[in-house]
Amino acid sequence: MNKSAVFAGSFYPEKPDELTNLLNSYKQDLKIVYKSKAIIVPHAGVYYSGHAAMAGFQHLELNENIFIIAPSHHEEFDNIALPRYTYFDTPLGSIEVNNRLIKDIAEKFPCVISDELFDREHSIEVQLPFLQHLFHPQVQSAIDFVKGLKKIGKKIKIIPILVGRCDYRLISDLISTYWENASFVISSDLSHFYTQQECRQIDAYTATIIETGKLECFQQQQACGLIGIKGLVDFANNNECSLIRIMTYNSGDVSNEKDKVVGYGSWFLYTDTRNEYIERFHSKYVLNTAKASIIAAINGEEFIPNYIPPVLTEYGASFVTLKLNGELRGCIGSVYPTKPLILDIIDNAKNAGFQDPRFEPLQPDELKHLEVSVSILSSIERINFKDERDLLSKIYPHGIILAERERRAVYLPVVWEQLPDRQAFLNTLKEKAGLPADYFSRSIEAYKFDAIYITD
């Protein structure tokens, strides 16, 4: 039995050509081509949220089985709901439900089987045209057709899941169970019906929680599909993955109505740390930004980048190190994230060149031979230890912060290249903090962090 397209003509165009043209208009020329098995995308009217949704779907990895995990806006029930439908229809055609997997899920997880729960729900239907358009387009150029030949035989099937009252770990377990042979779409808008300024503040906070994985900080009013989001964040935490921001904005940015707006955002799951992603895909951009900040400061200007990769708008901490003829010429940084990473890099680059109290400000004739490197720090973790011997066993190969009351010093992980001996590393760090090399007390504190190191 087919589920008809209830929201064609309201949430998205009813005519196939109009729908195809609209979706085409949202496509981006991706600067970074990374395909992910899990994304978070909005489900509002495509006219409003389509840019963020398409940006997310363009990162989705093609898979025979695609889960769509979405909130129920109209009906209340416990756990999750699954349909009996065999196809979901849209103006672009019918998309098959994997009923075999539906049956398997029903045997393994607490659920409700009901077509009626899906009949008036837009949070799944709105996602379907994106899948059809990107993976099985009705109309395409000859070049795109040839590129798509490798997809022949990969007919996608969907597994629609509505989320009711349940623990987010049910969703995390569901993703874990079917991870090897599926891709996952987490369907959710962000904050609802606040003023635009309030929306931006709430959604910025929500984005930070998603990206740092701090599940305990979520509140229900932050997103309608919060349980699905928390489930994916929990999966990421348990599997050492990261959620990378693609795009955020709100309906007021589209309609110019500022009083009651809805927030939209898209993210994809990256199977490593955020900093590794930055190192892999944005190293050149990071270095060029640091250098441009220094050059602008030489000219008495502030550097303002024209384009910022969204991942660099996430909060982060960095150090910028300058060398001239192999000798240190300045090093300034941040231990804790207090601003978007891009701004931290810009500020620290300028300060390393002109505010390091150990050196005179950079001169224009030094720029030609200046070596610039940027370290991007991980989160800080306290080290628990019984005595100095215990501390020595735990410091390598990390960056270390040493604190004794008001005295504090930090070494980046790269310092191990110059000080490979643990005792020498710790002793000189004490001296940097203004303490004797042989000093130790029960009140001394130590923290560790890791960092990626980007240089020419």
C-alpha positions in Angstrom: 0.0 0.0 0.0 1.3 3.5 -0.9 1.3 6.5 1.4 0.2 9.5 -0.7 2.0 12.9 -0.7 0.0 15.0 1.7 2.2 18.1 1.8 2.9 18.5 -1.9 1.6 22.0 -2.8 2.1 23.4 0.7 5.5 22.4 2.1 7.0 21.9 -1.3 5.9 22.3 -5.0 3.3 19.8 -6.3 4.5 19.9 -9.9 7.6 17.7 -10.6 9.4 20.3 -12.8 8.9 23.1 -10.2 10.1 20.8 -7.4 13.1 19.7 -9.4 14.0 23.3 -10.3 13.7 24.5 -6.7 15.9 21.6 -5.4 18.5 22.4 -8.1 18.6 26.0 -7.0 19.6 24.9 -3.5 22.5 22.8 -4.6 25.9 24.0 -3.6 29.3 23.7 -5.3 30.8 21.8 -2.4 34.3 23.0 -1.5 34.7 19.8 0.6 33.4 16.5 -0.7 32.9 14.3 2.3 30.2 11.7 2.4 28.7 10.8 5.7 26.5 8.0 6.9 24.5 10.3 9.2 23.2 13.8 8.9 20.9 16.2 10.8 18.6 18.3 8.5 15.5 20.5 8.9 12.0 19.5 7.8 10.2 22.8 7.5 8.7 24.1 4.3 11.3 23.6 1.6 10.9 27.3 0.6 12.4 28.2 4.0 14.6 25.3 5.1 15.6 24.0 1.7 19.1 25.5 1.7 20.1 23.8 4.9 18.4 20.6 4.0 20.1 20.3 0.6 23.5 21.2 2.2 23.1 18.3 4.5 21.8 15.8 1.9 24.7 16.6 -0.4 27.0 15.1 2.3 24.9 12.0 2.7 26.4 8.7 1.7 24.4 6.7 -0.8 23.2 3.5 0.8 20.6 0.9 -0.1 18.9 1.5 3.3 18.3 5.0 4.5 16.7 5.6 7.9 14.7 8.7 8.4 14.3 9.4 12.1 11.8 12.2 12.8 9.6 13.6 15.5 5.9 13.2 15.7 4.2 16.6 15.7 0.5 15.5 16.1 0.2 12.2 17.9 1.6 11.0 21.2 2.9 7.5 21.8 5.7 5.6 23.6 9.0 4.7 22.1 9.0 4.7 18.2 6.5 4.1 15.4 6.9 2.1 12.2 4.6 2.0 9.2 3.0 -0.8 7.3 3.2 1.2 4.0 5.3 -0.4 1.2 5.9 2.9 -0.7 5.8 6.6 0.1 4.8 8.8 -2.8 6.0 12.3 -3.8 5.6 14.3 -7.0 9.0 12.7 -8.1 7.6 9.2 -7.8 7.4 6.4 -5.3 10.2 5.4 -2.8 10.1 1.9 -1.4 10.0 1.1 2.3 12.3 -1.7 3.4 9.6 -3.8 5.1 12.1 -6.5 5.9 14.0 -4.2 8.1 10.8 -2.8 9.6 10.0 -6.2 10.7 13.4 -6.8 12.1 13.3 -3.5 14.1 9.9 -4.4 15.5 11.3 -7.6 16.8 14.3 -5.9 18.5 13.0 -2.6 19.8 9.8 -1.4 21.6 7.6 0.2 19.0 4.1 0.9 17.6 3.1 -0.3 14.1 0.7 2.2 12.7 0.1 3.8 9.3 -2.2 6.4 10.8 0.6 8.0 12.8 2.4 8.8 9.5 -0.6 10.1 7.6 -0.5 13.8 8.7 3.2 13.9 9.6 5.4 16.2 7.4 8.8 15.5 9.2 9.5 12.4 7.0 7.7 13.3 3.8 9.6 16.6 3.4 12.9 14.7 3.3 11.9 12.3 0.5 12.2 14.6 -2.5 15.8 15.4 -1.6 16.7 11.7 -1.6 14.9 11.1 -4.9 16.4 14.2 -6.5 20.0 13.5 -5.5 20.1 9.7 -5.8 17.5 8.9 -8.5 16.8 12.1 -10.5 14.1 12.0 -13.1 15.8 14.5 -15.4 19.6 14.9 -15.6 22.3 16.0 -18.0 24.3 13.4 -20.1 27.4 14.1 -17.9 25.4 13.5 -14.7 23.9 10.3 -16.2 27.4 8.9 -17.0 28.6 9.8 -13.5 25.5 8.1 -12.0 26.1 4.8 -13.9 28.0 3.4 -10.9 24.9 3.8 -8.9 22.9 1.3 -11.0 21.7 -1.5 -8.9 21.8 0.6 -5.7 18.1 1.2 -5.4 17.5 3.0 -2.2 14.9 2.0 0.3 13.7 4.0 3.3 13.1 3.0 6.9 10.7 5.8 8.2 10.7 6.0 12.0 8.7 8.4 14.1 9.9 9.2 17.6 7.6 9.4 20.5 8.2 9.5 24.3 11.4 7.6 24.8 15.0 7.7 26.0 17.5 9.0 23.4 19.5 5.9 24.0 16.9 3.9 22.2 17.8 5.9 19.0 21.5 5.6 19.7 21.1 1.8 20.0 19.0 1.7 16.8 21.7 3.5 14.9 24.4 1.2 16.3 22.4 -1.9 15.4 22.0 -1.0 11.7 25.1 1.2 11.2 27.1 -1.1 8.9 24.4 -1.4 6.2 22.6 1.9 6.3 22.7 5.7 6.3 20.7 7.9 8.7 18.8 11.1 8.3 17.9 12.8 11.6 15.0 15.2 10.9 14.6 18.2 13.1 14.1 22.0 13.0 15.7 24.0 15.8 14.0 26.6 18.1 10.4 27.6 17.3 8.6 31.0 17.4 11.1 33.2 19.3 12.2 36.6 18.0 15.0 36.4 15.5 17.6 37.6 18.0 16.5 35.0 20.6 16.4 32.3 18.0 20.0 33.0 17.0 21.2 32.9 20.6 19.3 29.6 21.3 20.4 28.0 18.1 24.0 29.0 18.6 23.9 27.3 22.0 22.2 24.2 20.6 24.9 24.0 17.8 27.6 24.2 20.4 26.1 21.3 22.4 25.7 19.2 19.3 29.3 19.8 18.4 30.8 19.3 21.8 28.6 16.3 22.7 27.5 17.6 26.0 24.2 15.7 26.2 23.3 16.9 29.7 23.0 20.5 28.4 20.1 19.9 26.0 16.6 21.3 26.8 13.4 20.1 24.9 12.6 23.6 23.6 15.8 23.7 21.6 14.6 21.4 18.8 11.4 19.5 17.9 13.5 16.4 17.0 15.7 16.6 20.1 15.5 12.9 20.9 16.8 12.0 17.5 19.5 14.6 17.7 20.5 13.4 21.2 20.6 9.8 19.9 23.0 10.7 17.1 25.2 12.8 19.5 25.3 9.8 21.9 26.3 7.5 19.1 29.0 10.0 18.1 30.3 10.2 21.7 30.4 6.4 22.0 32.3 5.9 18.7 34.8 8.8 18.8 33.0 10.7 16.0 32.3 14.4 15.6 29.3 16.3 14.2 30.5 19.0 11.8 28.4 22.0 11.2 27.3 22.7 7.6 24.9 25.6 7.9 22.6 27.4 10.3 20.1 30.2 9.8 16.4 30.9 10.5 13.1 31.6 8.7 13.5 35.3 9.3 16.6 35.3 7.1 14.4 34.2 4.3 11.1 35.9 4.9 12.3 39.1 6.8 9.7 38.4 9.4 11.5 38.9 12.7 8.9 38.3 15.4 8.3 34.5 15.4 10.9 32.6 13.5 12.0 28.9 13.3 15.7 27.9 13.3 17.3 25.5 10.8 20.6 23.7 10.9 22.4 20.9 9.2 25.4 18.7 10.4 27.1 15.6 9.2 28.8 12.9 11.2 32.6 12.7 10.8 34.4 9.5 11.9 37.2 11.3 13.7 37.7 14.4 15.7 36.7 17.9 14.6 40.3 19.0 14.7 41.4 16.1 12.5 38.7 17.2 10.0 40.1 20.8 10.1 43.6 19.5 9.6 42.6 17.3 6.7 40.4 19.7 4.8 41.2 23.3 6.0 44.9 23.4 6.8 45.7 25.8 3.9 42.8 28.1 4.9 43.9 28.2 8.5 47.5 29.1 7.6 46.4 31.7 5.1 44.1 33.3 7.6 46.8 33.6 10.2 49.2 35.1 7.7 46.6 37.5 6.4 45.9 38.7 9.9 49.5 39.5 10.4 49.9 41.3 7.1 46.7 43.3 7.9 48.1 44.3 11.3 51.4 45.4 9.7 49.3 47.8 7.5 47.3 49.0 10.5 44.1 47.1 9.4 41.8 44.4 10.8 41.6 41.3 8.7 38.0 40.2 7.9 37.7 37.0 5.8 35.3 36.9 2.9 34.4 33.2 3.4 34.5 31.2 6.6 34.1 27.4 6.5 31.3 26.7 8.9 33.4 24.3 11.0 35.7 27.2 11.9 32.7 29.2 13.3 32.5 26.6 16.1 34.1 27.7 19.4 37.7 26.6 19.7 41.1 27.4 21.2 44.4 27.9 19.3 48.0 28.9 19.5 49.9 30.8 16.8 53.7 30.3 16.7 56.0 32.5 14.6 59.6 31.7 13.8 62.3 33.6 12.0 65.4 31.8 10.7 64.4 28.9 12.9 64.2 30.9 16.0 61.1 31.7 18.0 59.7 35.1 17.1 56.4 35.1 18.9 53.8 32.7 20.4 50.4 33.6 21.7 47.4 31.4 22.3 44.2 30.5 24.1 43.8 27.4 26.3 40.0 27.6 26.6 37.5 28.2 23.8 35.9 31.6 24.4 35.0 32.6 20.8 34.6 31.1 17.3 37.8 29.3 16.3 38.3 31.5 13.2 38.4 34.7 15.4 40.7 33.0 17.9 43.2 32.2 15.1 42.9 35.8 13.7 43.5 37.4 17.1 46.3 35.1 18.2 48.1 35.5 14.9 48.0 39.3 15.3 49.0 39.1 19.0 51.9 36.7 18.4 53.3 39.2 15.9 52.8 42.4 17.9 51.8 41.7 21.6 54.2 39.0 22.8 56.1 40.8 25.6 59.2 38.7 24.9 59.8 40.3 21.5 59.6 43.6 19.6 56.7 44.0 17.2 57.2 42.5 13.8 58.6 44.7 11.1 57.6 44.6 7.4 61.0 43.3 6.2 60.6 40.2 8.4 57.5 39.0 6.7 59.3 37.4 3.8 61.1 34.9 5.9 58.5 34.5 8.7 57.4 30.9 9.4 53.8 30.6 10.7 52.3 27.6 12.5 48.9 27.1 14.1 48.0 24.6 16.8 44.3 23.9 17.4 43.6 22.5 20.9 41.3 19.7 22.0 39.2 20.1 25.1 41.1 20.3 28.4 41.1 17.3 30.8 42.2 17.3 34.4 45.0 14.8 35.4 44.5 13.1 38.7 47.7 11.9 40.3 49.1 10.8 43.7 52.6 12.2 43.4 55.2 13.6 40.9 56.1 10.1 39.7 52.5 9.4 39.0 52.1 12.7 37.1 55.2 11.9 35.0 53.7 8.7 33.9 50.6 10.5 32.6 51.9 13.6 30.8 53.3 12.2 27.5 52.5 12.9 24.6 50.0 15.6 25.6 50.1 19.3 25.9 50.2 20.2 29.6 48.9 23.0 31.7 50.5 23.3 35.2 48.8 25.5 37.8 49.8 26.3 41.4 47.6 29.0 42.9 48.0 32.1 40.7 51.0 30.6 38.8 50.3 28.9 35.6 52.2 27.7 32.5 51.4 25.7 29.4 53.4 23.6 26.9 51.9 22.5 23.6 52.4 18.8 22.6 54.9 19.9 19.9 57.3 20.8 22.8 58.0 17.1 23.2 60.1 17.4 20.1 62.5 19.7 21.9 62.1 18.1 25.4 61.6 14.4 25.0 62.6 13.6 28.5 59.6 13.7 30.8 61.4 15.0 33.9 63.0 17.8 31.8 59.7 18.6 30.3 58.0 18.9 33.7 60.9 20.8 35.3 61.1 23.5 32.6 57.3 23.8 32.7 57.5 24.5 36.4 60.2 27.1 35.8 58.0 28.7 33.1 55.3 29.0 35.7 57.8 30.8 38.1 58.3 27.7 40.3 61.6 26.0 41.2 62.4 22.9 39.0 62.3 20.6 42.0 59.1 22.1 43.4 56.1 19.9 44.2 53.1 20.2 46.5 49.7 18.6 47.1 48.0 21.7 45.8 49.6 21.7 42.3 47.2 21.0 39.4 47.8 19.6 36.0 45.6 19.4 32.9 46.2 17.7 29.6 45.1 18.3 26.0 46.0 17.3 22.5 46.4 19.5 19.5 46.8 19.4 15.7 49.8 21.2 14.4 49.4 23.0 11.0 52.5 24.5 9.3 53.9 25.1 5.9 
